[in-house]
Amino acid sequence: MTTILVAADAPWVRDQVRTAFAGPGQTVVEVTRGQAVRGAVGEHSPDLVVLDMQIGNMGGIAAAIDLRLEESGGRLPHVPILLLLDREADRFLAHRTDADAVVVKPLDPGTLRRASKLAIDHAAAAVVEAARAEQGASDSVVTSA
């Protein structure tokens, strides 16, 4: 079962994401407030979080940063993030969030599915790289007797 969390206050954005991922074995969980993302990640353990940049009370940029801070503090696991941007110029801000993939609106199902695969693959590669780096660091520890 694949779980996708979408955070958007615009119903058409949630509808487009739900339509792109509708199918057997897939669940789409929806939240309408950026402040609800952290709790929903903890509760549902999604395989992917899709964040709309324009969420009324806490936008996708802030929600993505919040998730990464919670992850770095060990309070949440790493979860792939796909940011939905309003314009090409927003890529600069998106890069600062450590999101795994971005899509510039308008949305279509094929683009969303390809971007989600990219986000999940990127996140998996990052986890493997972090594990290798951690293993390498522990191999190079020198102790004195």
C-alpha positions, 0 to 999 in steps of 0.5 A: 500500500502506497500512501501519499499525503497532499497538502493544499488549500485549493480543492482543484490541486487536491483533486488533481493529485488524488486523480493522478494517484488514484488506483488500487493499493494507493491511498491519498491523505489530504490536509488543507493547512500547512500546520497539519502536515507534520502531524499527518506525517507522524500519523500516516507515515506517507511514502510521499508528501506533496506540498502546494506552495500556496497554502494559506496559513503555512505555505509549502516552503515552510512546511517542507522546511519544518519536515526537514527540521523535524527529521534532523531532530530525529522526531520524524523519519525522512519522507520524500517531498514533492513541491508544487510551484506556481512559477519557474522563479520559485525553484530557487526557494524550493531548492532551499527546502531540500525537497526531492522534486518540484513541479511547476503548475499547471499540473497533469497526472503524467507529470505528477507521477513522473515527479513522484517517482523522481522524488522517491528515488532521490530520497532513497538514494539520499538515505543510502548515501547517508548510511554509507557516510555514517558507515565510513565515519565509524570505520575511520574512528581511531581509538587509543588504548 
